Amino acid sequence: MAAYQARLKQFEDVLKEEVIDSKNLRKLCFNGCPFECGYRSVCWKLLLNYLPCKRCEWDDFLSKQRKLYTHFIDEMIVKPGLDASTGTHQDDHPLNPNPNSNWGTFFKDNEMLLQIDKDCRRLCPDLFFFQKATDYPCKDIIHADSRVETLRKRVEQCVLQSETIKVDRKGNYNKVLSRRKVSEEYMVLPDGHEAHWEVVERILFIYSKLNPGQGYVQGMNEIVGPLYYCFAADPIKECRENAEADSFFCFMNLMSEIRDLFIKTLDADSQCGIGYMMQHFSDMLQSSDQRLYQRIEELNIKPQFYAFRWLTLLLSQEFPLPDVMRIWDSLFADDRRFHFLKCICCAMLIEVRDEIIQGDFPHVMKLIQNVQDKVDLQKLFQLSVIYRRAFGLIAILNGERK
């Protein structure tokens, strides 16, 4: 307990400096950010280059960014038939062929929104948090007369009724009435309330509208989810109240670094796509453990079968959310964060190398896809740090920076 209190004091000292020492902050955060006093929240905002290093600039900067996000909502989530700037009714209708028609934009957006809604509804299914109502719903949506609409209602899952005819042994026909939903059962909150997953849905929708060249790609919900949870569960009220806007901008900054992983056209020949990153991961594994690499090659288990998800989603689907957040503490703190991510992925395989070498294809595939059940997180970090140092020295000797 004394050691932990001393560690909290270290974070307090670093974060109260007039100009944040980023090097010292990264060193502290690499070993894990405490949840107390909102330290993890503010550290992530600094590590993701959202907050400026000068403390005196924080209040004005946050106020400006949060107002900007509110402006995005007002401009991009508008009921069809209303003018985005004035909120007045336009001479518009669903069959209007005009390319500037709000209805045309509405229908096009809904194609994207269907996938966002589906993914956000099932975000972290083992955690009830995202199904709960937020204490801070969007002010522009909770009012019935608002021109901004709730995205959920655009794609609300309807209840279908069906009748099944069954015949008993005597030849009698019986009708059995059944009710089912198009998708899984979800808790529906009354008007004026929003679940946390609906907030994540709006973040992704606005991001997609601002980035039409990329749009929404399945899996982005797994990236923004932990960010939003970190801010929305913060012990400080102001942080919780503005979790949506802060999550949006942190997500934007993080996606600016990893967006190439979500672009399918960037193949192995590119120096920045997921194909190249998986190849680099395979090369690292081969350098770390030649026998393990050869066995995986013999079984014809391609990195696409497992490493694709590990690398693009930053391991967010491989571990429980508290462990994911601990992993992200180190990833965000590392100035070569995606290099360290590949070191963790190598360590995950090496931790179960004996089973891989001795197993057949079905066993190894199942093992790799559920490797988180076999590894100890603390031991995994220790091994990852060893590889990080080793590959770092190799990169320096080869004159590489990434």
C-alpha positions in Angstrom: 0.0 0.0 0.0 2.8 2.4 0.8 4.5 1.7 -2.5 1.2 2.4 -4.3 0.7 5.7 -2.5 4.2 6.7 -3.4 3.4 5.9 -7.1 0.3 8.0 -6.9 2.4 10.9 -5.5 4.7 10.5 -8.5 1.8 11.0 -10.9 0.6 13.9 -8.8 4.0 15.6 -9.0 4.3 15.1 -12.8 0.8 16.3 -13.6 0.8 19.4 -11.4 3.9 20.8 -13.2 3.2 24.0 -15.3 4.8 22.3 -18.3 4.3 18.5 -18.4 7.5 16.6 -18.7 6.4 14.1 -21.5 9.5 11.9 -21.1 8.9 11.4 -17.4 5.1 11.0 -18.0 5.7 8.3 -20.5 8.1 6.4 -18.2 5.5 6.5 -15.4 2.5 5.5 -17.6 4.4 2.6 -19.3 4.2 0.8 -16.0 0.4 1.4 -15.7 -1.8 4.5 -15.0 -3.8 4.6 -11.8 -7.5 5.2 -12.0 -7.6 7.3 -8.8 -8.0 11.0 -9.1 -8.6 10.7 -12.9 -4.9 10.1 -13.6 -5.5 7.6 -16.3 -7.9 9.9 -18.1 -5.7 12.9 -18.1 -2.6 10.8 -19.0 -4.3 9.2 -22.0 -5.3 12.7 -23.2 -1.7 13.9 -23.0 -0.2 10.7 -24.5 -2.6 10.9 -27.5 -1.6 14.5 -28.1 -5.1 15.9 -27.2 -4.1 18.0 -24.2 -1.3 20.5 -24.7 1.7 20.2 -22.4 1.2 23.6 -20.8 -1.4 23.3 -18.0 -2.4 26.9 -18.3 -3.8 26.2 -21.7 -6.0 23.2 -20.7 -9.2 25.0 -19.8 -9.4 27.2 -22.9 -8.4 24.3 -25.2 -11.0 21.9 -23.7 -13.7 24.5 -23.9 -12.9 25.2 -27.5 -12.8 21.5 -28.5 -16.0 20.6 -26.7 -17.9 23.5 -28.4 -16.5 22.3 -31.8 -17.8 18.9 -31.2 -21.3 20.3 -30.3 -21.1 22.1 -33.6 -20.4 18.8 -35.4 -23.5 17.3 -33.9 -25.6 20.3 -34.9 -24.3 20.2 -38.5 -24.2 16.4 -39.2 -27.1 14.9 -37.3 -30.2 16.7 -38.6 -33.7 15.4 -39.2 -34.4 15.2 -42.9 -36.4 18.1 -44.3 -34.8 20.6 -42.0 -32.1 23.2 -42.9 -28.9 22.4 -41.1 -28.1 26.0 -40.3 -31.5 27.4 -39.3 -33.5 24.3 -38.3 -36.4 25.4 -40.4 -38.4 23.2 -42.8 -37.1 23.0 -46.4 -39.1 22.3 -49.5 -37.7 18.8 -49.5 -39.2 15.3 -49.7 -37.8 11.6 -49.7 -38.1 11.4 -53.5 -36.3 14.7 -54.2 -33.7 13.9 -56.9 -31.6 17.0 -56.0 -28.2 15.8 -54.9 -28.2 18.5 -52.1 -31.4 17.0 -50.6 -31.2 16.2 -46.9 -33.3 13.1 -47.6 -30.7 11.8 -50.1 -28.0 12.3 -47.5 -30.2 10.7 -44.9 -30.6 7.5 -46.9 -26.9 7.3 -47.8 -25.9 7.8 -44.1 -28.3 5.1 -43.0 -26.4 2.5 -45.0 -23.3 3.2 -42.9 -25.3 3.7 -39.7 -26.8 0.2 -39.9 -23.3 -1.3 -39.4 -22.3 1.2 -36.7 -25.5 0.5 -34.8 -25.1 -3.2 -35.0 -21.5 -3.1 -33.7 -22.1 -0.6 -31.0 -25.1 -2.5 -29.5 -22.9 -5.5 -28.9 -19.9 -3.5 -27.6 -18.3 -5.3 -24.6 -21.2 -7.7 -24.1 -19.7 -9.0 -20.8 -19.8 -5.5 -19.4 -23.2 -3.9 -18.5 -21.8 -0.4 -18.6 -22.5 0.2 -22.3 -26.2 -0.8 -21.9 -26.7 1.6 -18.9 -28.1 5.1 -19.4 -25.6 7.9 -19.3 -26.1 10.6 -16.8 -25.1 13.1 -19.5 -27.2 12.5 -22.6 -26.7 14.9 -25.6 -28.6 18.1 -24.7 -29.5 18.6 -28.4 -31.3 15.3 -28.5 -33.2 14.8 -25.3 -35.7 17.6 -26.2 -38.7 16.4 -28.2 -38.7 19.5 -30.4 -35.0 19.3 -31.2 -34.0 19.3 -34.8 -31.2 16.9 -34.0 -32.4 13.3 -33.9 -31.4 10.1 -32.0 -29.5 7.9 -34.3 -30.8 4.7 -32.7 -34.3 5.5 -33.9 -33.2 5.5 -37.5 -32.4 1.8 -37.3 -34.7 0.7 -34.5 -35.1 -3.0 -34.5 -38.8 -3.9 -35.0 -40.6 -6.8 -33.5 -41.7 -9.4 -36.0 -44.6 -11.8 -35.5 -44.8 -15.1 -37.3 -47.1 -18.1 -37.2 -45.8 -21.7 -37.4 -48.1 -24.5 -38.4 -47.5 -27.8 -36.5 -49.1 -31.1 -37.0 -49.7 -33.5 -34.1 -49.8 -37.3 -34.3 -53.5 -37.3 -34.9 -53.2 -35.1 -37.9 -54.5 -31.9 -36.3 -53.1 -28.6 -37.4 -52.1 -26.1 -34.6 -50.9 -22.6 -35.1 -48.1 -21.5 -32.8 -47.6 -17.7 -32.5 -44.0 -16.7 -32.1 -42.3 -13.3 -31.5 -38.7 -12.6 -32.4 -36.5 -9.6 -33.0 -34.4 -9.0 -36.0 -31.3 -9.1 -33.8 -30.6 -9.9 -30.2 -32.5 -8.6 -27.3 -31.4 -5.1 -26.2 -32.7 -2.9 -23.5 -34.6 0.0 -24.9 -34.4 3.2 -22.9 -37.3 5.7 -22.8 -37.2 8.9 -24.8 -34.9 11.5 -23.3 -32.4 8.9 -22.2 -29.3 7.5 -23.9 -27.3 4.3 -23.3 -23.6 4.6 -23.3 -23.4 2.6 -26.5 -25.6 5.2 -28.2 -23.0 7.8 -27.4 -20.3 5.6 -29.0 -22.5 5.3 -32.0 -22.8 9.0 -32.4 -19.0 9.4 -32.1 -18.4 6.9 -34.9 -21.1 8.4 -37.1 -19.6 11.9 -36.8 -16.1 10.5 -37.4 -17.4 8.7 -40.6 -19.1 11.9 -41.8 -15.9 13.9 -41.3 -13.8 11.2 -43.1 -15.9 10.2 -46.1 -12.8 8.8 -47.9 -12.5 6.1 -45.2 -15.9 6.1 -43.6 -16.8 3.5 -40.9 -14.9 0.2 -40.9 -16.0 -2.7 -38.7 -13.8 -2.8 -35.6 -13.5 0.9 -35.0 -16.1 0.5 -32.2 -13.6 -1.7 -30.4 -11.1 1.2 -30.5 -13.3 4.0 -29.3 -15.0 1.8 -26.7 -12.1 1.7 -24.1 -11.4 5.4 -24.7 -14.9 6.3 -24.0 -15.1 4.0 -20.9 -12.0 5.5 -19.5 -13.4 9.1 -19.7 -17.1 8.2 -18.9 -16.1 6.2 -15.8 -13.7 8.9 -14.5 -14.1 9.9 -10.8 -14.1 13.6 -11.8 -17.5 14.9 -12.8 -16.3 17.3 -15.4 -14.5 14.5 -17.3 -17.6 12.3 -17.2 -19.8 15.1 -18.4 -17.6 15.8 -21.4 -16.6 12.2 -22.1 -18.2 12.1 -25.5 -16.3 15.1 -27.0 -13.0 14.2 -25.4 -13.3 10.6 -26.6 -14.1 11.8 -30.1 -10.9 13.9 -30.4 -8.7 11.3 -28.8 -10.2 8.7 -31.2 -9.4 11.1 -34.1 -5.8 11.4 -33.0 -5.4 7.7 -32.5 -7.0 6.9 -35.8 -4.6 9.3 -37.5 -1.9 6.9 -36.6 -3.6 3.6 -37.3 -6.1 4.5 -40.1 -3.9 2.8 -42.7 -4.6 -0.5 -41.0 -8.3 -0.1 -41.8 -7.7 0.6 -45.5 -7.9 -2.6 -47.5 -6.2 -1.3 -50.6 -2.9 -1.0 -48.7 -1.4 -4.5 -49.2 1.9 -6.0 -48.3 3.7 -3.9 -50.9 2.8 -0.7 -49.0 5.0 0.5 -46.2 2.0 1.5 -44.0 -0.8 -1.0 -44.5 -1.9 -4.0 -42.4 -0.3 -6.4 -44.8 3.1 -4.8 -44.3 2.6 -4.8 -40.5 1.7 -8.5 -40.4 4.7 -9.3 -42.4 6.9 -7.3 -40.1 5.3 -9.1 -37.1 6.1 -12.5 -38.8 9.7 -11.4 -39.3 9.9 -10.4 -35.6 8.5 -13.8 -34.6 11.0 -15.6 -36.8 13.9 -13.7 -35.2 12.6 -14.4 -31.7 11.9 -18.1 -32.0 12.8 -19.8 -35.3 11.4 -23.2 -34.2 8.1 -21.7 -33.3 7.9 -19.8 -36.5 8.7 -22.9 -38.6 6.0 -24.9 -36.8 3.3 -22.2 -37.5 4.5 -22.2 -41.1 4.3 -26.0 -41.3 0.7 -25.9 -40.1 -0.1 -23.2 -42.7 -1.5 -20.9 -40.1 -1.4 -17.5 -41.7 -1.1 -14.2 -39.7 -4.4 -13.2 -41.3 -6.1 -15.9 -39.1 -5.1 -14.2 -35.9 -2.6 -11.3 -36.1 -4.9 -9.2 -38.3 -7.3 -8.8 -35.4 -4.6 -8.4 -32.8 -2.9 -5.6 -34.7 -5.8 -3.7 -36.1 -7.8 -3.7 -32.9 -4.8 -3.2 -30.5 -5.7 -6.4 -28.7 -9.0 -4.9 -27.5 -10.9 -8.1 -28.3 -8.4 -10.5 -26.8 -8.5 -9.5 -23.1 -11.1 -8.3 -20.6 -11.5 -4.5 -20.6 -9.5 -3.8 -17.4 -6.6 -5.7 -19.0 -7.0 -3.9 -22.3 -6.8 -0.6 -20.5 -3.6 -1.7 -18.8 -2.1 -2.8 -22.1 -3.1 0.5 -23.6 -1.3 2.4 -20.8 1.9 1.0 -22.1 1.1 1.3 -25.8 0.2 4.9 -25.5 3.2 5.7 -23.4 5.7 4.0 -25.8 7.0 6.5 -28.5 7.1 3.5 -30.8 3.8 2.1 -29.7 3.0 -0.1 -32.6 6.4 -1.7 -32.5 5.7 -2.6 -28.9 2.3 -3.9 -29.9 4.1 -6.4 -32.2 6.4 -7.3 -29.3 3.4 -8.2 -27.2 1.9 -10.3 -30.0 5.2 -12.2 -30.3 5.3 -12.8 -26.6 1.7 -14.1 -26.6 2.7 -16.9 -29.0 6.0 -17.6 -27.3 4.1 -18.1 -24.0 2.3 -21.1 -25.5 5.1 -22.3 -27.8 5.2 -25.8 -26.4 1.5 -26.4 -27.1 1.9 -25.0 -30.6 4.9 -27.1 -31.5 3.2 -30.3 -30.2 -0.3 -29.6 -31.5 -2.1 -30.2 -34.7 -3.9 -27.6 -36.9 -7.3 -27.6 -35.1 -5.8 -27.5 -31.6 -3.3 -24.7 -32.5 -5.9 -22.6 -34.2 -8.2 -22.8 -31.2 -5.2 -22.1 -28.9 -4.1 -19.0 -30.8 -7.6 -17.6 -31.1 -8.0 -17.9 -27.3 -4.4 -17.4 -26.2 -5.5 -14.8 -23.6 -6.8 -17.7 -21.5 -3.3 -19.2 -21.3 -1.1 -16.2 -20.5 -0.4 -14.2 -17.4 -0.6 -10.5 -18.1 2.3 -9.5 -15.8 4.6 -12.2 -17.3 3.5 -11.2 -20.8 4.6 -7.6 -20.1 8.0 -8.7 -18.8 8.6 -10.8 -21.9 7.4 -8.0 -24.2 9.8 -5.5 -22.7 12.7 -7.9 -23.2 11.8 -8.2 -26.9 11.2 -4.4 -27.1 14.8 -3.8 -26.0 16.3 -6.5 -28.2 14.5 -5.3 -31.4 15.2 -1.7 -30.5 18.9 -2.4 -30.5 18.6 -4.2 -33.8 16.8 -1.3 -35.3 19.4 1.2 -34.1 22.2 -1.0 -35.6 20.3 -1.2 -38.9 19.7 2.6 -38.9 15.9 2.1 -38.6 13.5 4.3 -36.7 10.2 2.3 -36.9 
